[in-house]
Amino acid sequence: MSSYDVIGIGNAIVDVISHAPDTFLGHMGIEKGIMQLVERDRAEVLYAAMSDRREVPGGSVANSLAGLGELGLACGFTGRVANDSLGQFYANAMEVGGTSFLNAPVNGGELPTSRSMIFVSPDGERSMNTYLGISAELSPGDVDTTAMSKARFLFLEGYLFDKDLGKQAFEAAAQACRSGGGRPGITLSDPFCVDRHRGDFKKLIDGPMDWVIGNEAEWLSLYETDDLNAALSAAASACDTVVCTRSGDPVILKQHSETVEVPVTRVTPVDATGAGDQFAAGFLFGLATNRTIEVCGRMGVLMAAEVISHIGPRPESDLLALLRAEGLI
């Protein structure tokens, strides 16, 4: 089996995008401009009501891998999909996009492939209705530990920490990665997820995680403090590399005894979807190519700026050309 620069484990969600006027949203009881979780019956109703469906593979870590693939890294993805039309689409689309889909679609499962029905209003607002489906059932049986042991970097998505089997899958993957000399890391994903699993997240950071990315709210929640410096110092005492994104404020990065701040790149946002995912891609590309922690941060903010300049969570520009233009490679 060939080795990978980066393997990601995350939610395998098909983004189903459709245009819809505000009157349609009101008629269907869709709350405009937010993401809400829906049950299976509701998901099927909304899916059937979409008039001009466009399907694209989504999920936070999967979006990051798409950016890393554009930058030339060899990537693999572990995520759980059903052997249905959307699951087959997702697996094939990841492969076509240059990321190996490491676990086959599941036959005979009771749950269908996860999907997020995204309704785009005439003013550009995106109203997301997400059905988690089979993706949230990721378990250790989905983890190819041989592949993990051959990965230089492992990227875990905190959202999957909500179930015990997901935690076990993460632990198995991280230990396999470290056993092969790789560097596992995680994105905290969501402050509410951190609230629910604070102790387990801390165990990961204290143990097998080599690097962790979170935003300000997530770090404050993790260490139950209003003092960001205290939270990041606590994290840095337990983990080699710590990153804190802060929306429009400079990103804070800590590695060993070094702390740097990297200003964000100012652009007029068109669609903020995927900003954190592509920041992670740029940052991880820097790590994988042995850049300084400051350059890793600069790569991250540049890629985040690229993705918010257009609709959609995945890059559309020549990323290597962007990095060269800024003197980063």
C-alpha positions in Angstrom: 0.0 0.0 0.0 1.3 3.4 -0.9 1.8 6.0 1.8 -0.2 9.3 2.1 0.9 12.8 3.0 -2.4 13.4 4.8 -5.3 11.1 5.8 -8.4 12.8 7.1 -11.3 11.2 9.0 -14.5 13.2 9.1 -18.2 13.5 8.2 -18.9 12.3 4.7 -21.8 14.6 3.7 -23.2 15.3 0.3 -24.0 19.0 -0.1 -27.2 19.3 -2.2 -27.5 22.8 -3.4 -30.6 24.4 -4.8 -31.8 28.0 -5.4 -35.0 29.1 -3.6 -36.9 32.3 -3.1 -37.7 33.5 0.4 -41.4 32.6 -0.2 -40.3 29.0 -0.6 -38.3 29.0 2.6 -41.3 30.4 4.5 -43.7 27.8 2.9 -41.3 24.9 3.9 -40.6 26.2 7.4 -36.9 26.7 6.6 -35.1 29.2 8.9 -33.1 31.5 6.6 -29.3 31.8 6.9 -28.6 29.1 9.5 -27.6 25.5 9.7 -30.1 23.2 11.5 -30.1 19.4 11.9 -33.1 17.6 10.5 -34.4 14.0 10.9 -34.6 11.5 8.0 -38.3 12.2 7.1 -37.7 15.9 7.0 -34.6 15.4 4.9 -36.5 13.3 2.4 -39.2 16.0 2.1 -36.7 18.8 1.5 -34.6 16.8 -0.9 -37.7 16.0 -3.0 -38.7 19.7 -3.0 -35.4 20.9 -4.5 -36.0 22.1 -8.0 -32.4 22.5 -9.4 -30.3 20.2 -7.3 -26.5 20.3 -7.6 -24.6 17.7 -5.6 -21.1 18.1 -4.4 -19.0 16.2 -1.8 -18.8 18.1 1.5 -17.8 17.8 5.1 -15.2 19.9 6.9 -12.2 17.7 6.8 -13.1 16.5 3.3 -13.1 20.1 2.2 -9.6 20.6 3.7 -8.4 17.5 1.8 -9.7 19.0 -1.5 -7.5 22.0 -0.9 -4.5 19.9 0.0 -5.0 17.8 -3.1 -5.0 21.0 -5.2 -1.6 21.8 -3.6 -0.2 18.5 -4.8 -0.3 16.4 -1.6 -1.3 12.7 -1.7 -4.5 12.5 0.4 -6.8 9.8 1.7 -10.2 10.1 3.4 -12.1 7.9 5.8 -15.8 8.5 6.1 -18.9 6.4 6.3 -21.4 6.4 3.5 -24.1 3.9 2.5 -24.1 2.0 -0.7 -26.8 4.1 -2.2 -26.8 6.6 -5.0 -25.5 9.5 -2.9 -22.9 7.3 -1.2 -21.6 6.0 -4.5 -21.6 9.6 -5.8 -19.6 10.8 -2.8 -16.9 8.0 -3.0 -16.5 8.5 -6.7 -16.3 12.3 -6.5 -13.6 12.1 -3.9 -11.6 9.8 -6.1 -12.1 11.9 -9.2 -11.0 14.9 -7.1 -7.7 13.2 -6.3 -8.4 12.0 -2.7 -8.5 8.2 -2.1 -11.7 7.0 -0.5 -10.3 4.5 2.0 -13.4 2.5 3.1 -16.0 1.1 0.8 -19.7 2.2 1.0 -21.7 0.1 3.5 -24.1 -2.5 2.2 -27.4 -3.2 3.8 -27.3 -0.5 6.5 -30.4 1.0 7.9 -29.2 4.6 7.5 -28.7 6.4 4.2 -25.8 8.6 3.2 -25.7 11.9 5.0 -26.7 15.0 3.2 -27.1 18.7 3.7 -29.9 20.4 1.8 -28.6 23.9 1.1 -31.1 26.5 -0.2 -29.5 29.6 -1.7 -31.7 32.7 -1.6 -31.5 35.5 -4.3 -29.5 37.6 -1.9 -26.9 34.8 -1.5 -27.9 33.6 1.9 -27.4 29.9 2.4 -30.0 28.0 4.6 -28.6 24.6 5.5 -30.6 21.6 6.6 -28.3 18.7 7.5 -29.2 15.1 8.0 -26.3 13.2 9.6 -27.4 9.7 8.6 -24.8 7.0 8.4 -21.8 9.4 8.6 -22.2 9.8 12.4 -22.0 6.0 12.8 -18.2 5.9 12.1 -16.6 3.1 14.1 -13.1 1.5 14.6 -14.2 -1.0 11.9 -14.0 1.8 9.3 -10.4 2.6 10.2 -7.7 1.1 8.0 -4.9 1.1 10.6 -2.3 -0.1 8.0 -3.1 3.0 5.9 -3.0 5.2 9.0 0.5 3.9 9.9 1.7 5.0 6.5 0.3 8.6 6.8 2.7 11.5 7.5 -0.2 13.5 8.9 -3.6 12.5 10.2 -6.4 15.1 10.4 -9.4 14.3 12.7 -12.8 16.1 12.7 -14.1 17.0 16.1 -17.7 16.7 15.1 -17.4 12.9 15.1 -16.6 12.9 18.8 -20.2 12.8 19.7 -20.4 9.0 19.8 -18.3 6.5 21.7 -17.6 4.5 18.5 -16.3 7.7 16.9 -13.9 8.3 19.8 -12.7 4.8 19.6 -12.1 5.2 15.9 -10.1 8.3 16.5 -7.9 6.7 19.1 -7.2 3.7 16.9 -6.3 5.9 14.0 -4.1 8.2 16.0 -2.2 5.4 17.7 -1.6 3.7 14.3 -0.4 7.0 12.8 2.0 7.7 15.6 3.3 4.1 15.5 4.4 4.7 12.0 6.1 8.0 12.8 3.2 10.2 11.6 1.8 13.3 13.3 -1.9 13.2 14.2 -4.0 16.3 14.8 -7.5 17.5 15.3 -9.9 20.4 14.7 -12.1 21.1 17.7 -15.0 21.9 15.2 -17.6 23.3 17.5 -17.8 24.8 21.0 -20.9 22.9 21.9 -19.1 19.6 20.9 -16.2 20.7 23.2 -18.7 21.3 26.0 -20.1 17.8 25.7 -16.7 16.0 25.6 -14.3 18.3 27.4 -12.5 15.5 29.3 -12.0 13.3 26.2 -10.8 16.2 24.1 -8.2 17.1 26.8 -7.1 13.4 26.9 -6.5 13.6 23.1 -4.5 16.8 23.4 -2.5 15.6 26.3 -1.9 12.3 24.5 -1.6 11.4 20.9 -2.3 14.7 19.2 0.7 16.5 17.8 -1.2 19.6 16.6 -4.7 21.1 17.3 -6.7 23.8 15.5 -9.6 25.6 17.3 -11.3 29.0 17.2 -11.4 31.3 20.2 -14.8 30.1 21.5 -13.6 26.5 21.3 -10.4 27.1 23.3 -12.2 29.1 26.0 -14.8 26.4 26.3 -12.2 23.6 26.5 -10.4 25.2 29.4 -13.4 26.8 31.0 -11.9 30.3 31.1 -12.5 33.8 29.8 -8.7 34.3 29.4 -7.6 33.2 25.9 -3.9 33.4 26.7 -4.4 31.1 29.7 -6.3 28.6 27.6 -3.7 28.6 24.8 -0.8 28.3 27.3 -2.5 25.3 28.9 -2.9 23.7 25.5 0.7 24.4 24.5 2.0 22.8 27.6 0.3 19.6 26.6 0.6 19.7 22.8 3.4 20.5 20.4 1.5 22.9 18.1 -1.6 24.9 18.9 -3.6 27.2 16.6 -6.4 29.7 17.4 -8.4 31.3 14.6 -10.3 34.5 15.6 -12.5 35.5 12.7 -11.2 38.9 11.6 -8.5 39.1 14.2 -5.0 37.8 13.8 -4.5 34.0 14.1 -2.4 32.9 17.2 0.0 30.0 16.7 2.1 28.4 19.4 4.8 25.9 18.7 7.3 24.9 21.5 8.3 28.2 23.1 7.4 30.3 20.1 4.2 32.3 19.8 3.3 34.3 16.6 0.3 36.2 15.4 -0.6 36.3 11.7 -3.0 39.0 10.5 -5.9 37.8 8.3 -6.1 38.7 4.6 -8.7 41.3 4.1 -11.1 40.6 1.2 -14.8 41.3 0.6 -16.5 38.1 1.6 -19.0 36.5 -0.8 -19.6 33.3 1.1 -17.9 32.4 4.4 -18.6 28.7 4.0 -15.4 26.7 4.2 -13.1 29.5 5.5 -12.0 27.4 8.5 -11.6 24.3 6.3 -9.3 26.0 3.9 -7.3 27.7 6.6 -6.7 24.2 8.0 -5.6 23.0 4.5 -3.1 25.9 4.1 -1.8 25.5 7.6 -1.3 21.7 7.2 0.3 22.2 3.8 2.9 24.3 5.6 3.5 21.7 8.2 3.8 19.0 5.6 6.4 21.0 3.7 8.4 21.9 6.8 7.6 25.6 6.8 8.0 27.7 10.0 4.9 28.1 12.1 4.5 31.7 10.9 4.5 30.7 7.3 2.0 27.9 8.1 -0.3 30.5 9.5 0.2 32.8 6.5 -0.6 30.0 4.1 -3.8 29.3 6.1 -5.1 32.8 6.1 -4.4 33.2 2.3 -6.3 30.0 1.5 -9.2 31.1 3.8 -9.3 34.5 1.9 -9.5 32.7 -1.4 -12.4 30.5 -0.5 -14.6 33.3 1.0 -14.2 35.3 -2.2 -16.6 33.0 -4.1 -19.5 30.7 -3.5 -18.7 27.2 -2.2 -16.4 25.7 0.4 -13.6 24.5 -2.0 -10.9 26.5 -3.8 -11.3 27.7 -7.3 -8.0 29.4 -7.9 -4.5 28.1 -8.7 -3.4 27.7 -5.1 0.2 27.1 -5.8 0.3 30.3 -7.9 -1.3 32.2 -5.0 1.3 31.0 -2.6 4.1 31.8 -5.0 2.8 35.3 -5.5 3.0 35.9 -1.8 6.5 34.5 -1.6 5.5 31.6 0.5 6.9 28.8 -1.7 
